[in-house]
Amino acid sequence: MTREEAKERIEKLKEIINEARYAYHVLNKDIYPPEVLDALKRELFELEQKFPEFITPDSPTQRIGGEPLKEFKKVRHKVPMLSFNDAFSFEDLKNWEERNLRFLFGEKKGKTDFEYFCELKIDGLAIKLVYRRGILEIGATRGDGYLGEDVTQNIKTIEAIPLALLPLPKIIENLKAEGLEKVIKYFEKGYPEEIEVRGEVFMHKKDFEELNREREKNGEPLFANPRNAAAGSLRQLDPKITAQRKLDSFAYDLVTDLGQETHEEEHKILKCLGFKTNPHTKKCLNLEEVLEFRNYWEKNREKLSFEIDGIVVQINSNKIFQELGVVGKAPRGAIAFKFSPKEGVTVIEDVIFQVGRTGIVTPVAVLKPVEVGGVTISRASLHNEDEIKRLDVKIGDTVVVIRAGDVIPQVDRVLKDLRTGKEKEIVFPEFCPRCGTKLIKEGAYYKCPNKKCYATQKERIIHFASKAGFDILGLGEKIVEKLLDVGLINDPADLFTLKIGDLRKLPGFDVLSEKNLLKSIESRKKITLPRLLYSLSIPHIGEENAKILAEFFKKRQPIKTPADLISLTQNLKFFHYQVIPGFGEKVAKGVADWFQDANNQEFLKKLTQVGIEIIEEEEKKGPQPFKGQVFAFTGELSRWSREEAKRLVENLGAETADSISSRVTYLVVGEKPGSKLEKAQKYKTIKIINEEEFYKMLEPYLQS
């Protein structure tokens, strides 16, 4: 290939790859299969290596490049990156409108003709992007609003952010299609000298969970939420680490004057230039419509693949927005209308100590009840002694409580300025609060070494029977307590020795309920190796690590019963130091210690004696008419809950998906469907059916 041929081929490859990026991220279209796109990128990379003089900053190969930095350079924002004041109620919103009217018109204000533009408030990290003659030159963080950090190399790793604006003919074509002819003049003689865009970098929930699973495997601290993960990822000194974190981005603000008259037009222009924008926006004619938009997304936020904590409400007219100006560090013309708070302020009234399934003693703060995210919180984990020291928390302290991942309550920080001097130090007990055994210290944790401790056994049994373990339906915490209290069981293996007549002596059991529970227990004697390993309460072994450990074991010898694991782990003399793919030394050592414990070995033998068998795959009984099909669900179903509907099709051979992609074959639509419906309509391969059609598909198999 000649130099000229190479140059022509490189330009063509760049054009095709950039077109595919734009189609996927901005238009939600797949124009090439991933394998084809990967091959084109590989060819481009190889050509650029042979002809490095043709490498340009906007080449797709430059998304991951550059040596790790020693530190970030500072970037001064020409136009300050402001934050928003918050509204938490409709009353707050009305007061904001009143203030704006008074500011513009004084006390002689008339009826407002404000038009508002609403968009989702992404829980991410604000960035600015500067394009010089169409090419990305600077990517920076907000910082303090006036001075940010240059994270250009990291920004370039984010596929959703264009390294260059679309070709000029395409931009002009897009602007015409949107009815924005007035903007075309800015591009007729080429790209403007500089265009500045503002946006948000964030991490999708599934990518956040995957990142935390990886960190857990490696014994690394977990990120508290997707926002922290995104911020930490964008501020990595090594761009290659950022590239691995699967960040995404939406553009939402056009700083450069391109003739836009409204904020709505800014969104349209950004999309015309090649930026990915959030599709969930709405122009509202009054505050009642704003409230309706906010309430809809507060109810439906879980349907989104990313975290939001409210909506941003902005006066749509840029002229009025500019007239209103700035107060403090916030524009008067925009406000964040937040959802019910995910954090609250309360007082620690006491601290109790709970014993978990591995014997770890966990301090739990007893709180004065407080509402956080629509849920009343009265207890929150303090984790361990190190966390108590880090927080410097005491009984009687006023604290901020958050719901990590919108679920788990935890103490985030102490408001020390509110201390009175009457607060009490939190002292760990010397003996187990349940069985009285002297506790031992392991790192940051205190542990009850008594293998027969009631609290440990109860938690072990509950975990053993959980959905990801043996999945014993009907065996809840209260029943486990009753069985332990009367001595019918002492460990999880004893569940399989229960017989007719044993349960009827317990309160709440009759002939039918006893029969149902015993039948449920008996049906779970065959189990896959990952489920078994998860159920054993091995330190650091959750669902993902159980799968990795199962593969590691199966490569060494066939495993038919739990007892087979004893000989396998004893034969691995080097097991303490064995590198298990995906495991850090801390996790591998915890696994080794568990299997070399004599009590645990006896338990594995006992499981084998009561008839537990290890099978290769979950046995699916009955017809499998939906094998090879993938179902997704949106909206509310009247006949079943979403989980029940998923289980029904899974039992008939289908897979289920939580998001829309080309894999999905059926989307079942219930009442008040979410964004999945709109996405599915863009795929010709997805059949969209309502609940009645879904029921007719299932009916023959439900009757059988």
Secondary structure, DSSP 8 states (H G I E B T S, - for coil): --HHHHHHHHHHHHHHHHHHHHHHHTS----S-HHHHHHHHHHHHHHHHH-GGG--TTSGGGGS-S---SS--EEE-SS------EE-SHHHHHHHHHHHHHHHHGGG-------EEEEEEESSEEEEEEEETTEEEEEEE-TTSSEEEB-HHHHTT-TTS-SB---HHHHHHHHHHTT-HHHHTTTTTSS-SEEEEEEEEEE-HHHHHHHHHHHHHTT----SSHHHHHHHHHT-SSHHHHHHT-EEEEEEEE-S-SS--BHHHHHHHHHHHT----S-EEEESSHHHHHHHHHHHHHHGGGSSS-EEEEEEEESBHHHHHHH-EETTEETTEEEEE-S-SEEEEEEEEEEEEE-TTSEEEEEEEEEEEEETTEEEEEEE--SHHHHHHHT--BT-EEEEEEETTTEEEEEEE-GGG--S--B-----SB-TTT--B-EEETTEEE---TT-HHHHHHHHHHHTSTTTT--TT--HHHHHHHHHTTS-SSGGGGGG--TTSSTTSTT--HHHHHHHHHHHHTTSEEEHHHHHHHTT-TT--HHHHHHHHHHHHTTS---STTHHHHHHHH-TTGGG---TT--HHHHHHHHHHHT-HHHHHHHHHHHHTT-EEESS----S--TTTT-EEEEESB-SSS-HHHHHHHHHHTT-EE-SS-STT--EEEE-BS--HHHHHHTT-TT-EEEEHHHHHHHHHHHHH-
